[in-house]
Every structure is written in C-alpha cells, then in structure tokens.
Amino acid sequence: MMELTPLNSVPPIKPPPGHNLFPTLNPPEKTLTFHKFLVLFLTFIAYAAFHASRKPPSIVKSVLGPEIKALNGTDSTIVATGWAPFEGASGPHRLGELDLAFLLAYSIGMYFAGHIGDNIDLRIFLTVGMLGSGVLVIAFGLGYFLDVHWLGFFLIVQILCGLFQSIGWPCVVAVMGNWFGKAKRGLIMGVWNSNTSVGNIIGSLVASSVLSFGWGWSFVLPGLFILVVAALVYMFLVVSPDHIGLELASKEIEMNVEGVALVGSEMGEVEEEGVLEPEMEGAGAIGFLQAWRLPGVAPFAFCLFFSKLVAYTFLYWLPFYLRQTVVAGVQLSHKNAGILSTVFDIGGVIGGVLAGVTSDIIEARGVTSIVFLLLSIPSLLFYRIYGSVSMFTNIALMLISGALVNGPYSLITTAVSADLGTQSLIKGNSRALATVSAIIDGTGSVGAALGPLLAGYISTRGWNSVFVMLVLSIFIASLFLIPIVKNEIKGKLNEGKWLWISVIKR
C-alpha cells in the first residue's frame, strides 16, 4: 500500500552522497562536534565562493569603462576609451546599470528563494544555485574571448546570475541555524559571516592577478572556483543533525529556546509562559506575510536596506574609485587598485567578529548595530578627506571604515536573522529561518541594487557627492533601529542590568 505524504510536509531526507561513499563520516565514528565544524567549513567556503564570483565586475570596471586620468585631488579627464559598450563619458552609467541588473534580480530572487528553501532539500537547492552562478560568471567572461559588445548580452547574463546567486544566502543561514543554538550565536555568526569578506578578498586577488592577461580571465577563474565548491557541498553538506541521526545537546536546545524568547520580549511582545515545543519533522513553512509581521523583522530589514546600500557601493565601486584617486601623488594601476580594495574587506572581517562578540557580551543586537553605524559616519568623511594624503592614511582609514560599515551589516544578516527566524512566536519552527533571512537580506539587496546604480551616475559629478549619499544612507539606517534600541535598553533595565544608564539619567 502506497504511503501518502501529508501536505506542507517534507519527505525524509537521505544523507549526502559523500556519507555513503565514506561511511566513517557517519555517527558514531564522527561526533556532533566534528559535524558542526564540517558544516561551518562547508557553508563558509560555499558563501565565500558566491562572493568571490561577484567581485570580478568591480575589478574590471576600470578596464571596461573609460580610462580616466586624475589631474589632482578633485579634477579628472577621459584620456582613452574602454570596452564597448561601456566606453566613453556614459560608461559609468552603463556599468551602474549592469550592477542594477544583477542586484535587482538578486533581491527579487531572494524573496522566492527563501520560501522555496523552506520546502525542499537545502543541499540540492544550494548546489543548483552554485552551479548556475558558476556557469553564468564564466559566460560573462566569455564575452571577452568572443569579442561581444552587445549590452543586452551582459545584462541578460547578470540578471540570470543574480537569480541563481540569490539562492545562496537563505540556504547557508538556514543550515547554520539548524546546527548552532542561540548561545554565543553573535560570536559564531560574526566569525562565520567573514565568509563574505574572505570571498571578496579571494575574488579581488584572483581577478586582479590575471587582469593583465585579459579581463575575461577575471571571470573564468572565480567561476571555476564556485563550481568546484558546489561539488563539495553536494557530496558532504548535512542540512540538519537529524538527517544523520544526531541531536543537539538538550542544554543547547534549552539555551536556544530561552534566547529566542528573549528576542520577542525585547521587541515589546508579551510571550506566554511555558516550554516551547521542539520543531516537528514535516512542520509547515511560515508564510511570507506572516514572516514580515514577526517582531523586529521589518525594522532590521529596512535598516539593512540602507546599510547594505553603502556596503555594496564599496563592493562594486571601490577599485574604480581608487583607480581615479591620486594617493600620495601617485595614480594606482588597475591591478594595484584591485588589490588595495581588499583592505576594506579585511576591515569587514574584523568588524563582523567585533560586532558579534560585542552583541553577545551586552546581549543587544540593535544597540551594537546603531553604535557601529553612527561611528562609520565620521570614518567615511575622514577617508574621503584624508585618504589621499598618504598610502598609510588611506589603508588605515579604509580598514576602519570597512570594520564599521560591515559590522552591523554582518550582524543583521546572520545573528539577527537567525534570532528572528527561530523566535517563539513561530513555535521553534526553524524551517521559517530561510524565509526570515531571505526577507531581511532580500530587502537589503534592494538597497544594494540602488547604491551602485546611484554611484555610477553621481560619480560623474564628483566623488564628494557619492560620499554624501553614503553618509545620509547610514544615518537613515540608524533611524530604523531607534525603536529596537529603546526596547533593548528598557528590557535590560527591567532585568536589573545596565544600571549605569539610570545613573546617567539622574
């Protein structure tokens, strides 16, 4: 007699093929701790590969676009053309539109990817996203070897690539949420989320190192890298402990439940007392609109809209900016500008870890995020004003700016998304995690699409205008966190913590 599968349920998921090929990977030969580290490594390198494959467009911008000669600190002139159709005075506009095509498709795809990821095997879904991304990144590079000059070709490739890339984030965050509880989530996620900066660094170094052989190679090698990592993910990634007969320690589950309940209380919600039911296998995925109504999701999502606008403007335009800027009287080459831009990502690694550790210590994600955001405003202004004085000041201020800009971006897209996606209002259903993380990062990705586009148009009027846009965006991002910060401070005072605030008020 055929056994029917209930609606809104997920069929039992088999262990990945690698566990059948190497039986010693299965329990009891390998412990829960071993598999946690394996999941940490695989998801880390998977998303690093995604970001490495996104970096080539920013590295080759100065080659595709018009060659601009910096005359002094503020003036510049076009002395040569780039690769059609990105050459000439309108070149930066076309490059900005190329970024928009990718990031808009990415942000739209993010909303759908999160909900789909809640209903199918995340390992398969993630592998599909990586394979599609790798093929399309290589396809963009083939435009060089095939001498393609049709704008439509590059736009279509970027749109399709954005859709496949949108699969990555909801999947890896959901997998991490399945394996790691609330305890020290900020630290774990802060370290883990350095995958974005590590990926940017890998992509920048690889793309810059082969740029002299032709800009097509700057796409082909990162594309091959993500294809190789996709094979590892397909063979060895275990989505959830129960897929191989493991369970999280009861203490860790308890800490997760207690921490998740705290999220609701910090948002001003009153929770019913009692023990939360553990997630039942086959529990239905949360609805899209229902996820939007969860406490804290909308404020953090709109905050990420503006903070990611800033982060992605640097991601896509920093090498181009460095190429046009005279540093200590010297204009950087295409290769050196690409390599120097990695300093911002190194700062991002430091900022992500620092924000995660800080939020764990003070137990307040919103307070941590708003402090980083407000400090990044003077940091960006100083970088614009004094970054050209010397190479040392440029590197130092870029490092600080990278840490402060990427700190809250890292925190919101990881620990905050995981907190909100497993709170008690959804009864511990971790399958909502992909939906919530997709909503938050998808909304942020709309801002990420807008930032590079605006930078492409505004930069033709001068880079001071671009930095004004970045500062205003950060200020607006901080405004969305004010209600969250108020509730966090109120909650800490009610718990008898942070009493120094009461003293200051008096």
Secondary structure, DSSP 8 states (H G I E B T S, - for coil): ------TT--------HHHHHSGGGSTTTS-HHHHHHHHHHHHHHHHHHHHHHHSHHHHHHHHHS-EEEE-SSS-EEEEE--STTS-STTHHHHHHHHHHHHHHHHHHHHHHHHHHHTTS-HHHHHHHHHHHHHHHHHHHHHHHHTT---HHHHHHHHHHHHHHHTTHHHHHHHHHHHH--STTHHHHHHHHTHHHHHHHHHHHHHHHHTGGG-TTHHHHHHHHHHHHHHHHHHHH--SSGGGGT----HHHHHHHHHHHHHHHHHTT-----S------TT-----HHHHHTSTTHHHHHHHHHHHHHHHHHHHHHHHHHHHHSEETTEE--HHHHHHHTHHHHHHHHHHHHHHHHHHHHHT-HHHHHHHHHHHHHHHHHHHHHHTTT-HHHHHHHHHHHHHHHHHHHHHIIIIIHHHHHT-GGGTT-GGGHHHHHHHHHHHHHHHHHHHHHHHHHHGGG-HHHHHHHHHHHHHHHHHHTHHHHHHHHHHHHHTT--HHHHHHH-
